[in-house]
Amino acid sequence: MSILSLLVLDVTACSAGSDSGNGSTNGPLDGLPRTVPAAEDAGSDAGTTCQGRPFQQALVVTLPSTYTVAGFTISSWYPAQSEFDFATQQDPRRVFHHAHDEFVNGNLRVDWEDQIYHPEERIVAVARTQRISAITRPGQPREYRVRSGSDGNLTDETYNLPTLGPHSVMTTAARWNTPSTGRTDYYFVRNGAEIYQKQQTSNIWSLAANLAGSGSSNWEGLAASSEESTGGLVLFLKGNLDGGTWGIFEQRWPNALPTSAGPATLVIANTNAVPFGVSDDTCELYASRKNGTNLEVVVFRR
């Protein structure tokens, strides 16, 4: 693959935290559903040390021109397997997986990759082994689906989601169960104002949050974590906040709808970067942006 260039702009406080083949892995989001017991869970309650504090830019990684989409996967079962995921659009499409700890410390080695032999696809979002793709077939209208695998192992993961579009995005989070009996890994999809969640290999998506009327508008991206004390979500999105400010904001959502969300708090003002992942303790946020023809990952720390 192309040589990746790494530019360290400003390192601030709050430190950061394989296999190979065609999509074959034993990661927690690929096999049977798993719940990490609280006694074995090493994760911290999201926001206990960083809640409400602003972020500062710490790192910028310029990626090869073939990388067009950035995603993030967090794992509660195997924390060392948390990773950055990058999609390419050539045929075959590829999804390259980089280890989180190596990526944020300057080692950009590819741990493993998926190859996707479906030329009708254009990947618009990715997380671990699932992706949202724009699918164009001759004589048929374009549609957007959540998919995993390739060839004979191709699986449609859209299930009961409403109709997706070109700005739909996905991410992952390890969500605390209530009462605090450990955590379960989830996929999340944002479709307009609505955010849906699906437990690992489940085939049922459920509404996790609805941003309409919650103090923001014009949303882009999605990153998610969870609070141990409540099981609620901690969401990061780019958008306009009521009152006229814009940028990346943080918002806490209850464990069950339709309870009202907490206030949206601006944590990165006036940025062109779009969030796609966040560390388990929410002290490190990952966002992507275009710089000419290249995709960049911006790491923010607080």
Disulfide bonds with the S-S distance in Angstrom:
Cys50-Cys283 1.86
